[in-house]
Every structure is written in C-alpha cells, then in structure tokens.
Amino acid sequence: NQPTATLPAQKVVVTDTLAANLDWSTVQLNQVNFNNVSLAIPDGTQTYRSQANVSSDANPVSVAAQLNPATGTITWTLQSVDPVTGGSPANPLAGFLPPNGASNAGVGSVVFTVQPKAGLTNGTAVINQGSIVFDVNAPILTNTVTNTIDSSTVTSAVGSLPATFSGTALPVSWSGSDSNGSGIASYNIYVSTDNGPYSVWLSGTSLTTAN
C-alpha cells in the first residue's frame, strides 16, 4: 500500500495466470507475507486457507490461496473480517494493510514455485505477470518477468601442464564454453595429489588461472 494512500486496504486480491509452457501440476504455494506477518505454507500445497492477526488493526485477516488446475491461474485473497458479522469491517479506517511507512507495515508479497514443462528447447522464454486489486480499485499489473530456458551443453577443460616442474608456484589455467546458453558464471577446480581422490581447490571462482 503506497505511503500516499489515504486508507488501509481491507481486501487485496492477487492473481497470476501461469504461462502454458509451465507444468501447472508442479505449483507449490510457499509463503504469504503482509504487515510484518509471515505465513509459511506446508509442502505440497496448492489450496490454502488460514487466519492471522496484525498489530495495526483489531480485525482478523482471512487468507485464501488456490490454483485453478484447468486455467493455471493462482489466486490469493487477503481480507479483513469483522469478527462479529463475518463480513468486511464497516469502519473505513480499518484494514490489515496500512499506508506504508518506516516499519514496512504496508508491504506484502506472495511466494510460489513452479517447474517448466519437460523438453522445452534451449532459449524458450517463460513470461510471467501478475495482477493486484486493492479493495474496489482498478487492477495494478506487476512488472513482466522473463526467464529463459538454458539447456545447452557446457564444456570446460584444464590447460596442459608440464611433464615435470621444479619450483613453488605452478601456474594452472582453464577455460570453458557455453556458446548457446547464458554463459559461464564460475568454475569449481578440483585437484588430486599422487593420483589420490580429488578435492576442491577453488570453489565458485571466476578466475581462469591461478598458482
């Protein structure tokens, strides 16, 4: 809820229709966060209901989330509830999500995971965008996020070493290629002594040479 808002939000509905190249059956609802309250959702959950309380408002908050397996749409509904009537609070100053301030009481988020469909080709774009409705206002569209499938083969090799070496600092070099993918972020370099088991020498390094 923007700091410039004049009232708390009593009802927030978030919807996200997933791309057709995602495997909707793998959706996992993970977490719902609002007004410094965090609700962890049990593993394997695609339908969730709970109730919570916030420090800034006396009315409990009803939380519901579910996946529609036919359309791939996930819907989260968070709503302040009058504990006497079971409906929306009559007081317009009531609401679980106040205008945001220094304590971040007006911040909220939802978290879920989903896997891509099997067999997507390298370079396939997975595009996602959500929608948020505060009370009776017009929907607010989130930023569009694109993830690109990188299933290309990565190759790497250590440079040739001398047959014999005398000294204290042996230079070692390595290189790799991911020409049809997202590129190489880092290398894990392993070493063995006298044909013994390999162990990690450098982990997650962006270097391509070291002594």
Secondary structure, DSSP 8 states (H G I E B T S, - for coil): --TT-SS-BSEEEEEEE--TTEEEEEEEEEEEEETTEEEE--TT-SEEEEEEEETTEEEEEEEEEEEETTTTEEEEEEEE--TTTSS--S-TT--SB----TT-TT-EEEEEEEEE-TT--TT-EEEE-EEEEETTS--EE---EEEE------EEEE----S---SS---EEEEEE-TTSS----EEEEE-STT---EEEEEEE--SEE-
